[in-house]
């Protein structure tokens, strides 16, 4: 049976516009964000598109859905889709050893702790690392932002951060054996390396030929083109006083490797095209990007009994603690966070989502065939005031499109 599809009467989209506009405008007025772009789509309609505030604090250019933003980890679903295209073609395997494609992945060590001289204690990893492990964040790779042990390793061993674009940033030990637990990390950067090895193309070129190009995502790239730069948003930081200031994030434009985990710039309008492709079972802009059965596979738990857990911050400059919808069990598919229960915002159980370091957020609700995003440019990630904006926007969507007393959208097949 096909997923239920939502059809919104005009009075409901009018209510949505009024409600969502108010959420965005209030966030700008209260200093929660300098500017925000947001939208809600169905398989073939745009139910809401709006923006408030400025691209950069103190500047005159207004935020809009064509503003270019650093989407960071919203790169991950696109890289995951690229890998799944190659799985469809038999050029990559979900469960064979990833070292068959990238031999470096066959000699991984696990960081166990530290000796009396502050030297890392390393051992061989148990089990074979697979593409499935990398896609589901069960590989053992972590991020120093949320893992104290890895952060200590990177400091003492002078390992550069991923945003430097140096390939040495990838050469870190695992924090646990593959498949034994979930922890968010740079595994998708290694997926990007697998895509390059299997295709013979750079990651950016692969995207252009097979995903972003066919979808018409003309403002999505690892390097900011001259036309993109004219629409680029500034990056901001919330200080201890709660106020935002403009900062230079320092992301390099000529990296040694293109980061499949966190490298892309894009716009709200562009990313909506990728989201709509997922809603439409892999079809977008007249092209079949993924097979329907692949999208179905990417839309359900792919890590068994393991569960997503809270990520406690180790570097408050970059992120606060991360835990979406405490009390709602969440898993990871071959590309997305999956809430296994209904979320308090109204999001259906089985919805897909993720976000980017600079506070860009999206969700896809296959049960109701709607999807939404809200994008800003500020640190730290998971900042409570920015989360309030995103959750407030999402709540306004489900409340405004509500057709029944329980606060749930009524959908028809």
VOPAGU-2260 file (C-alpha; in pm, 1 decimal, decimal comma):
REM VOPAGU-2260
SITE   aa  ch    i         X         Y         Z
SITE  UNK   A    0       0,0       0,0       0,0
SITE  UNK   A    1     147,4     339,1     -90,7
SITE  UNK   A    2     222,7     592,1     179,7
SITE  UNK   A    3     -60,5     827,2     262,0
SITE  UNK   A    4     -37,7    1157,4      77,6
SITE  UNK   A    5    -140,6    1486,0     234,4
SITE  UNK   A    6    -352,8    1731,5      41,5
SITE  UNK   A    7    -393,8    2070,9     205,0
SITE  UNK   A    8    -702,8    2286,1     146,8
SITE  UNK   A    9    -623,1    2650,0      80,8
SITE  UNK   A   10    -747,4    2764,1     422,1
SITE  UNK   A   11    -496,9    2534,6     588,8
SITE  UNK   A   12    -203,3    2659,5     383,0
SITE  UNK   A   13    -317,1    3013,7     466,6
SITE  UNK   A   14    -312,8    2922,9     836,0
SITE  UNK   A   15      29,1    2764,8     793,2
SITE  UNK   A   16     169,7    3078,2     632,9
SITE  UNK   A   17      43,1    3299,2     911,8
SITE  UNK   A   18     165,8    3065,9    1184,6
SITE  UNK   A   19     504,8    2988,1    1033,9
SITE  UNK   A   20     574,5    3349,2     938,7
SITE  UNK   A   21     508,2    3446,6    1299,4
SITE  UNK   A   22     750,0    3183,0    1433,0
SITE  UNK   A   23    1029,8    3298,8    1202,4
SITE  UNK   A   24     967,7    3669,9    1258,5
SITE  UNK   A   25     961,2    3628,0    1635,2
SITE  UNK   A   26    1293,7    3440,5    1629,6
SITE  UNK   A   27    1459,5    3725,6    1439,4
SITE  UNK   A   28    1301,3    3993,4    1657,1
SITE  UNK   A   29    1419,4    3822,4    1977,8
SITE  UNK   A   30    1773,7    3771,6    1849,7
SITE  UNK   A   31    1741,9    3395,0    1830,5
SITE  UNK   A   32    1879,5    3409,4    1475,8
SITE  UNK   A   33    2012,0    3667,5    1233,9
SITE  UNK   A   34    1811,5    3511,9     952,0
SITE  UNK   A   35    1624,6    3193,1     873,3
SITE  UNK   A   36    1488,0    3025,2     561,4
SITE  UNK   A   37    1220,0    2759,0     597,0
SITE  UNK   A   38     985,0    2554,9     380,5
SITE  UNK   A   39     739,3    2265,1     377,2
SITE  UNK   A   40     676,0    2051,0      71,7
SITE  UNK   A   41     475,7    1752,0     -42,0
SITE  UNK   A   42     564,2    1519,3    -328,9
SITE  UNK   A   43     456,2    1781,5    -581,6
SITE  UNK   A   44     358,5    2099,8    -395,2
SITE  UNK   A   45     520,5    2366,3    -182,8
SITE  UNK   A   46     293,2    2423,5     114,0
SITE  UNK   A   47     506,7    2696,9     266,8
SITE  UNK   A   48     820,1    2888,4     178,8
SITE  UNK   A   49     936,8    3181,9     384,2
SITE  UNK   A   50    1237,2    3365,2     522,6
SITE  UNK   A   51    1300,5    3635,0     778,7
SITE  UNK   A   52    1599,5    3843,3     880,0
SITE  UNK   A   53    1932,2    3905,8     713,1
SITE  UNK   A   54    2188,5    3679,6     553,0
SITE  UNK   A   55    2448,4    3836,9     778,8
SITE  UNK   A   56    2390,5    4026,3    1100,7
SITE  UNK   A   57    2412,9    4400,8    1041,4
SITE  UNK   A   58    2407,2    4367,6     662,0
SITE  UNK   A   59    2125,9    4468,9     428,4
SITE  UNK   A   60    2090,1    4155,3     213,0
SITE  UNK   A   61    1777,5    3970,8     319,2
SITE  UNK   A   62    1770,4    3600,6     391,9
SITE  UNK   A   63    1581,6    3396,0     132,9
SITE  UNK   A   64    1555,2    3037,8       8,8
SITE  UNK   A   65    1833,5    3095,7    -244,8
SITE  UNK   A   66    2081,1    3210,4      19,8
SITE  UNK   A   67    2393,6    2992,7      12,5
SITE  UNK   A   68    2473,8    2831,0     345,8
SITE  UNK   A   69    2727,1    2586,9     485,8
SITE  UNK   A   70    2512,1    2274,9     536,3
SITE  UNK   A   71    2786,1    2065,7     704,1
SITE  UNK   A   72    2638,0    1729,6     807,1
SITE  UNK   A   73    2338,3    1769,8     579,3
SITE  UNK   A   74    2601,4    1654,3     328,6
SITE  UNK   A   75    2579,3    1306,7     483,8
SITE  UNK   A   76    2243,6    1199,6     332,2
SITE  UNK   A   77    2366,4    1299,1     -14,5
SITE  UNK   A   78    2687,7    1098,3      31,0
SITE  UNK   A   79    2479,4     807,3     159,6
SITE  UNK   A   80    2258,6     827,3    -150,1
SITE  UNK   A   81    2571,3     821,5    -368,4
SITE  UNK   A   82    2693,4     507,8    -193,5
SITE  UNK   A   83    2354,6     342,2    -233,5
SITE  UNK   A   84    2359,4     415,3    -607,1
SITE  UNK   A   85    2684,6     220,0    -624,2
SITE  UNK   A   86    2531,9     -59,2    -414,4
SITE  UNK   A   87    2250,1     -77,6    -670,9
SITE  UNK   A   88    2512,5    -117,2    -942,6
SITE  UNK   A   89    2708,1    -382,7    -753,1
SITE  UNK   A   90    3014,7    -160,4    -727,4
SITE  UNK   A   91    2985,4    -135,7    -350,1
SITE  UNK   A   92    2849,5    -385,6     -97,1
SITE  UNK   A   93    2673,4    -305,7     227,1
SITE  UNK   A   94    2810,7    -601,4     418,5
SITE  UNK   A   95    3137,7    -707,8     255,7
SITE  UNK   A   96    3460,2    -574,5     412,4
SITE  UNK   A   97    3505,3    -207,9     314,6
SITE  UNK   A   98    3880,1    -274,2     301,5
SITE  UNK   A   99    3825,8    -455,8     -27,9
SITE  UNK   A  100    3765,1    -110,8    -179,8
SITE  UNK   A  101    3977,2     109,9      48,0
SITE  UNK   A  102    4253,8    -107,1     198,9
SITE  UNK   A  103    4332,4     149,7     469,2
SITE  UNK   A  104    4004,3      49,7     637,9
SITE  UNK   A  105    4146,1    -298,5     700,4
SITE  UNK   A  106    4418,9    -182,6     939,6
SITE  UNK   A  107    4218,7      12,8    1194,3
SITE  UNK   A  108    4306,4      35,6    1562,8
SITE  UNK   A  109    4074,1      88,7    1858,2
SITE  UNK   A  110    4166,4     352,7    2116,4
SITE  UNK   A  111    4145,4     185,0    2458,0
SITE  UNK   A  112    4287,7     454,7    2683,0
SITE  UNK   A  113    4617,2     603,2    2793,0
SITE  UNK   A  114    4931,8     480,7    2961,3
SITE  UNK   A  115    5122,5     650,0    3245,7
SITE  UNK   A  116    5315,7     860,6    2995,5
SITE  UNK   A  117    4997,1     993,7    2831,5
SITE  UNK   A  118    5055,2     779,0    2523,4
SITE  UNK   A  119    4746,6     626,0    2355,3
SITE  UNK   A  120    4679,9     256,0    2409,7
SITE  UNK   A  121    4572,8     102,3    2078,0
SITE  UNK   A  122    4467,5    -246,9    1976,9
SITE  UNK   A  123    4354,4    -413,6    1656,7
SITE  UNK   A  124    3983,6    -376,9    1580,0
SITE  UNK   A  125    3772,6    -688,4    1611,0
SITE  UNK   A  126    3554,1    -774,4    1313,9
SITE  UNK   A  127    3544,7    -636,8     960,9
SITE  UNK   A  128    3432,3    -281,3     903,0
SITE  UNK   A  129    3154,3    -255,7     640,8
SITE  UNK   A  130    2973,3      12,2     447,1
SITE  UNK   A  131    2665,8     -57,9     661,1
SITE  UNK   A  132    2866,4      24,4     975,2
SITE  UNK   A  133    2986,0     349,2     820,8
SITE  UNK   A  134    2641,0     456,2     700,6
SITE  UNK   A  135    2474,1     384,9    1035,8
SITE  UNK   A  136    2743,0     536,6    1260,7
SITE  UNK   A  137    2816,4     198,8    1416,2
SITE  UNK   A  138    3169,4     184,8    1268,8
SITE  UNK   A  139    3360,0     299,4    1576,6
SITE  UNK   A  140    3454,1     633,9    1424,4
SITE  UNK   A  141    3357,6     930,8    1641,4
SITE  UNK   A  142    3394,0    1309,4    1645,9
SITE  UNK   A  143    3616,8    1489,7    1895,5
SITE  UNK   A  144    3334,0    1741,3    1945,3
SITE  UNK   A  145    3139,5    1477,7    2142,7
SITE  UNK   A  146    3401,0    1216,6    2237,7
SITE  UNK   A  147    3650,6    1314,5    2507,2
SITE  UNK   A  148    3886,1    1023,1    2440,6
SITE  UNK   A  149    3911,2    1103,6    2071,2
SITE  UNK   A  150    3950,5    1472,4    2148,5
SITE  UNK   A  151    4246,0    1391,9    2373,8
SITE  UNK   A  152    4397,6    1176,5    2098,6
SITE  UNK   A  153    4363,3    1452,4    1839,0
SITE  UNK   A  154    4523,6    1710,1    2070,7
SITE  UNK   A  155    4815,5    1494,4    2179,7
SITE  UNK   A  156    4882,7    1354,1    1832,0
SITE  UNK   A  157    4830,3    1687,0    1650,7
SITE  UNK   A  158    4548,2    1552,6    1432,5
SITE  UNK   A  159    4379,5    1834,4    1235,4
SITE  UNK   A  160    4003,5    1883,4    1239,1
SITE  UNK   A  161    3784,1    1780,5     947,8
SITE  UNK   A  162    3706,4    2143,7     859,4
SITE  UNK   A  163    4075,6    2196,4     775,0
SITE  UNK   A  164    4027,3    1975,2     470,7
SITE  UNK   A  165    4346,9    1784,3     550,0
SITE  UNK   A  166    4330,4    1412,6     480,6
SITE  UNK   A  167    4518,7    1349,6     805,3
SITE  UNK   A  168    4191,8    1436,3     981,6
SITE  UNK   A  169    4054,7    1097,4     870,5
SITE  UNK   A  170    4344,0     898,2    1017,6
SITE  UNK   A  171    4214,0     853,8    1368,3
SITE  UNK   A  172    4150,7     533,7    1563,3
SITE  UNK   A  173    3812,2     381,6    1626,9
SITE  UNK   A  174    3656,5     436,9    1968,4
SITE  UNK   A  175    3491,8      91,4    1975,9
SITE  UNK   A  176    3472,1    -222,8    1763,7
SITE  UNK   A  177    3252,3    -202,1    1452,9
SITE  UNK   A  178    2890,3    -294,8    1510,1
SITE  UNK   A  179    2898,0    -284,4    1890,7
SITE  UNK   A  180    2730,5      52,2    1951,5
SITE  UNK   A  181    2615,4     375,9    1788,2
SITE  UNK   A  182    2818,3     694,0    1799,8
SITE  UNK   A  183    2804,2     981,6    1557,1
SITE  UNK   A  184    3130,7    1035,7    1375,6
SITE  UNK   A  185    3330,1    1080,0    1059,1
SITE  UNK   A  186    3234,0     744,4     909,7
SITE  UNK   A  187    3051,2     917,2     624,7
SITE  UNK   A  188    3375,0    1086,9     526,4
SITE  UNK   A  189    3509,6     735,6     471,8
SITE  UNK   A  190    3194,1     657,7     271,8
SITE  UNK   A  191    3297,6     947,0      48,5
SITE  UNK   A  192    3636,4     780,3       6,7
SITE  UNK   A  193    3461,2     455,6     -90,0
SITE  UNK   A  194    3248,8     638,9    -347,0
SITE  UNK   A  195    3558,7     794,3    -500,5
SITE  UNK   A  196    3746,1     461,7    -509,8
SITE  UNK   A  197    3452,1     270,4    -660,5
SITE  UNK   A  198    3362,2     536,7    -918,5
SITE  UNK   A  199    3702,4     675,3   -1013,6
SITE  UNK   A  200    3564,4    1027,2    -968,7
SITE  UNK   A  201    3613,1    1297,4    -709,9
SITE  UNK   A  202    3316,9    1317,3    -475,2
SITE  UNK   A  203    3209,5    1654,4    -611,3
SITE  UNK   A  204    3222,7    1529,6    -967,4
SITE  UNK   A  205    3029,8    1216,1    -873,0
SITE  UNK   A  206    2758,3    1427,3    -708,1
SITE  UNK   A  207    2735,2    1656,1   -1009,9
SITE  UNK   A  208    2699,2    1370,7   -1256,0
SITE  UNK   A  209    2465,8    1150,3   -1053,1
SITE  UNK   A  210    2272,5    1348,5    -789,0
SITE  UNK   A  211    2297,8    1726,8    -769,7
SITE  UNK   A  212    2321,3    1775,2   -1147,7
SITE  UNK   A  213    2025,2    1552,9   -1239,0
SITE  UNK   A  214    1819,1    1708,1    -959,3
SITE  UNK   A  215    1896,4    2063,3   -1074,8
SITE  UNK   A  216    2077,4    2151,3    -750,8
SITE  UNK   A  217    2284,9    2420,8    -917,9
SITE  UNK   A  218    2387,6    2595,8    -595,3
SITE  UNK   A  219    2519,5    2289,5    -413,9
SITE  UNK   A  220    2895,1    2232,2    -416,1
SITE  UNK   A  221    3204,8    2173,9    -204,6
SITE  UNK   A  222    3358,7    2495,2    -334,8
SITE  UNK   A  223    3173,6    2826,6    -340,9
SITE  UNK   A  224    3148,7    2946,9    -700,6
SITE  UNK   A  225    3147,3    3316,2    -787,6
SITE  UNK   A  226    2766,6    3323,3    -841,1
SITE  UNK   A  227    2713,6    3137,6    -512,2
SITE  UNK   A  228    2935,1    3383,2    -323,2
SITE  UNK   A  229    2704,1    3674,1    -408,6
SITE  UNK   A  230    2431,1    3494,9    -210,4
SITE  UNK   A  231    2644,3    3361,4      74,8
SITE  UNK   A  232    2521,3    3398,7     432,9
SITE  UNK   A  233    2758,4    3501,4     709,4
SITE  UNK   A  234    2843,8    3267,7     996,6
SITE  UNK   A  235    2749,0    3369,1    1349,7
SITE  UNK   A  236    2835,8    3272,4    1705,9
SITE  UNK   A  237    2616,0    3304,5    2012,3
SITE  UNK   A  238    2821,0    3444,7    2298,4
SITE  UNK   A  239    2782,7    3386,9    2668,5
SITE  UNK   A  240    2562,6    3696,0    2679,8
SITE  UNK   A  241    2319,4    3530,7    2437,5
SITE  UNK   A  242    2394,2    3774,5    2157,4
SITE  UNK   A  243    2506,0    3680,7    1806,7
SITE  UNK   A  244    2822,0    3807,6    1640,4
SITE  UNK   A  245    2966,5    3746,9    1293,9
SITE  UNK   A  246    3264,1    3508,7    1280,0
SITE  UNK   A  247    3489,0    3348,3    1021,2
SITE  UNK   A  248    3455,4    2970,8    1049,5
SITE  UNK   A  249    3777,4    2928,9     854,0
SITE  UNK   A  250    3663,6    2643,8     629,1
SITE  UNK   A  251    3914,5    2598,8     346,2
SITE  UNK   A  252    3803,9    2619,1     -16,8
SITE  UNK   A  253    4077,8    2398,1    -163,9
SITE  UNK   A  254    4083,6    2092,4      64,4
SITE  UNK   A  255    4297,8    1783,4      24,0
SITE  UNK   A  256    3974,8    1580,8      28,4
SITE  UNK   A  257    3609,6    1663,1     -27,3
SITE  UNK   A  258    3427,8    1586,5     294,0
SITE  UNK   A  259    3135,4    1351,5     239,2
SITE  UNK   A  260    3042,0    1405,6     600,8
SITE  UNK   A  261    3042,6    1782,4     626,8
SITE  UNK   A  262    3171,2    1962,1     318,0
SITE  UNK   A  263    2882,5    2099,7     112,4
SITE  UNK   A  264    2737,0    2443,9      67,6
SITE  UNK   A  265    2378,6    2461,0     -53,5
SITE  UNK   A  266    2052,0    2654,4     -38,9
SITE  UNK   A  267    1711,1    2574,3     103,8
SITE  UNK   A  268    1564,8    2557,6    -246,9
SITE  UNK   A  269    1834,5    2314,7    -358,9
SITE  UNK   A  270    1807,5    2086,4     -58,9
SITE  UNK   A  271    1429,8    2069,1     -98,3
SITE  UNK   A  272    1492,0    1902,1    -436,1
SITE  UNK   A  273    1687,0    1624,2    -264,7
SITE  UNK   A  274    1417,0    1585,0       1,5
SITE  UNK   A  275    1141,8    1570,9    -260,9
SITE  UNK   A  276    1336,6    1299,1    -444,1
SITE  UNK   A  277    1326,3    1088,9    -126,4
SITE  UNK   A  278     952,3    1157,0     -86,1
SITE  UNK   A  279     898,2    1042,1    -445,3
SITE  UNK   A  280    1072,5     708,8    -410,0
SITE  UNK   A  281    1398,2     816,9    -572,4
SITE  UNK   A  282    1257,3    1022,7    -860,0
SITE  UNK   A  283    1331,4    1391,2    -899,0
SITE  UNK   A  284    1343,4    1649,6   -1175,3
SITE  UNK   A  285    1240,3    1382,7   -1425,8
SITE  UNK   A  286    1529,4    1152,6   -1328,4
SITE  UNK   A  287    1536,7     827,9   -1130,5
SITE  UNK   A  288    1815,7     894,5    -880,3
SITE  UNK   A  289    1754,3     586,6    -666,4
SITE  UNK   A  290    1531,6     283,9    -708,0
SITE  UNK   A  291    1211,2     290,4    -499,2
SITE  UNK   A  292    1325,0     -19,4    -310,3
SITE  UNK   A  293    1653,8     153,6    -226,3
SITE  UNK   A  294    1470,2     454,4     -84,0
SITE  UNK   A  295    1254,1     214,5     118,5
SITE  UNK   A  296    1570,2      49,4     250,0
SITE  UNK   A  297    1715,7     388,9     338,2
SITE  UNK   A  298    1396,3     477,7     524,5
SITE  UNK   A  299    1407,5     217,7     802,1
SITE  UNK   A  300    1629,6     113,5    1089,8
SITE  UNK   A  301    1949,6     -45,5     958,5
SITE  UNK   A  302    2134,1    -108,4    1286,4
SITE  UNK   A  303    1917,1    -366,1    1459,5
SITE  UNK   A  304    1876,3    -337,1    1836,5
SITE  UNK   A  305    2128,1     -52,8    1873,4
SITE  UNK   A  306    1989,8     291,0    1951,2
SITE  UNK   A  307    2098,2     650,5    1898,2
SITE  UNK   A  308    2222,0     803,2    2221,0
SITE  UNK   A  309    2285,1    1147,8    2364,2
SITE  UNK   A  310    2602,7    1322,0    2246,1
SITE  UNK   A  311    2760,9    1517,3    2536,1
SITE  UNK   A  312    2957,3    1816,4    2415,0
SITE  UNK   A  313    3332,7    1833,0    2462,2
SITE  UNK   A  314    3379,3    2157,9    2266,5
SITE  UNK   A  315    3098,5    2402,1    2358,9
SITE  UNK   A  316    3215,2    2648,9    2092,5
SITE  UNK   A  317    3096,3    2405,8    1825,7
SITE  UNK   A  318    2804,4    2228,9    1991,3
SITE  UNK   A  319    2585,1    2195,6    2295,3
SITE  UNK   A  320    2471,9    1850,6    2408,5
SITE  UNK   A  321    2277,1    1680,1    2130,7
SITE  UNK   A  322    1967,0    1474,7    2200,3
SITE  UNK   A  323    1663,4    1504,7    1977,7
SITE  UNK   A  324    1328,8    1422,9    2141,5
SITE  UNK   A  325    1440,7    1268,7    2473,5
SITE  UNK   A  326    1225,7     967,9    2557,2
SITE  UNK   A  327    1146,9     891,5    2191,6
SITE  UNK   A  328    1349,3     589,8    2070,5
SITE  UNK   A  329    1561,4     679,3    1769,2
SITE  UNK   A  330    1761,4     464,3    1529,7
SITE  UNK   A  331    1965,3     519,8    1215,5
SITE  UNK   A  332    1886,0     410,6     862,5
SITE  UNK   A  333    2126,4     393,9     568,1
SITE  UNK   A  334    2122,2     772,1     555,9
SITE  UNK   A  335    1899,6     932,1     819,9
SITE  UNK   A  336    1802,4     956,7    1184,1
SITE  UNK   A  337    1471,5     771,5    1234,4
SITE  UNK   A  338    1232,4     848,5    1520,3
SITE  UNK   A  339    1066,5     517,0    1598,8
SITE  UNK   A  340     788,1     684,7    1796,5
SITE  UNK   A  341     581,4     994,2    1724,9
SITE  UNK   A  342     768,1    1314,2    1811,9
SITE  UNK   A  343     622,7    1587,7    2033,8
SITE  UNK   A  344     638,4    1829,4    1740,1
SITE  UNK   A  345     379,4    1618,5    1554,1
SITE  UNK   A  346     628,7    1434,4    1333,6
SITE  UNK   A  347     508,3    1081,2    1253,9
SITE  UNK   A  348     683,9     769,9    1376,0
SITE  UNK   A  349     922,1     645,2    1108,9
SITE  UNK   A  350    1017,5     991,7     988,0
SITE  UNK   A  351    1367,0    1070,4     859,9
SITE  UNK   A  352    1581,4    1364,8     962,6
SITE  UNK   A  353    1916,9    1517,3    1024,6
SITE  UNK   A  354    2094,1    1849,1    1056,9
SITE  UNK   A  355    2414,5    2045,3    1002,8
SITE  UNK   A  356    2667,5    2196,5    1243,4
SITE  UNK   A  357    2565,1    2555,7    1163,3
SITE  UNK   A  358    2207,6    2484,4    1276,1
SITE  UNK   A  359    2043,7    2371,3     955,7
SITE  UNK   A  360    1766,3    2115,3    1015,0
SITE  UNK   A  361    1530,9    1904,9     803,6
SITE  UNK   A  362    1279,6    1624,4     837,6
SITE  UNK   A  363    1096,9    1395,1     594,5
SITE  UNK   A  364     767,6    1237,4     702,1
SITE  UNK   A  365     700,3     949,1     458,8
SITE  UNK   A  366     378,3     850,8     636,1
SITE  UNK   A  367     217,8    1181,1     539,9
SITE  UNK   A  368     434,4    1261,5     237,5
SITE  UNK   A  369     547,2    1596,6     371,8
SITE  UNK   A  370     892,3    1731,8     447,5
SITE  UNK   A  371    1028,5    2049,7     595,9
SITE  UNK   A  372    1344,7    2238,6     673,5
SITE  UNK   A  373    1462,1    2543,7     865,0
SITE  UNK   A  374    1812,4    2674,3     798,4
SITE  UNK   A  375    2022,2    2930,2     983,8
SITE  UNK   A  376    2397,0    2999,2    1004,9
SITE  UNK   A  377    2519,7    3005,6    1361,3
SITE  UNK   A  378    2719,6    2817,4    1621,4
SITE  UNK   A  379    2705,8    2634,3    1851,7
SITE  UNK   A  380    2506,1    2345,1    1708,4
SITE  UNK   A  381    2200,1    2237,7    1905,8
SITE  UNK   A  382    2183,9    2585,2    2054,9
SITE  UNK   A  383    1861,8    2587,4    2261,1
SITE  UNK   A  384    1731,0    2909,3    2108,4
SITE  UNK   A  385    1783,4    2783,0    1754,9
SITE  UNK   A  386    1631,0    2445,9    1842,9
SITE  UNK   A  387    1328,7    2630,2    1980,2
SITE  UNK   A  388    1297,4    2802,3    1642,8
SITE  UNK   A  389    1318,1    2475,5    1448,4
SITE  UNK   A  390    1078,8    2289,3    1677,9
SITE  UNK   A  391     842,5    2586,5    1685,1
SITE  UNK   A  392     838,1    2591,3    1307,5
SITE  UNK   A  393     774,6    2217,9    1287,4
SITE  UNK   A  394     495,3    2238,7    1544,2
SITE  UNK   A  395     334,1    2519,4    1346,0
SITE  UNK   A  396     336,8    2296,4    1038,4
SITE  UNK   A  397     158,6    2003,7    1198,5
SITE  UNK   A  398     -80,5    2222,0    1396,1
SITE  UNK   A  399    -177,5    2437,0    1095,6
SITE  UNK   A  400    -229,3    2137,6     866,3
SITE  UNK   A  401    -429,7    1959,8    1133,2
SITE  UNK   A  402    -767,4    1820,5    1035,3
SITE  UNK   A  403    -863,5    1621,1    1342,9
SITE  UNK   A  404    -909,1    1681,1    1717,4
SITE  UNK   A  405    -604,2    1478,6    1819,6
SITE  UNK   A  406    -374,4    1726,5    1649,5
SITE  UNK   A  407    -273,1    1489,8    1370,4
SITE  UNK   A  408    -290,5    1555,9    1000,3
SITE  UNK   A  409    -557,7    1359,5     818,2
SITE  UNK   A  410    -412,4    1198,1     509,0
SITE  UNK   A  411    -567,8    1017,2     220,0
SITE  UNK   A  412    -415,4     742,1       5,7
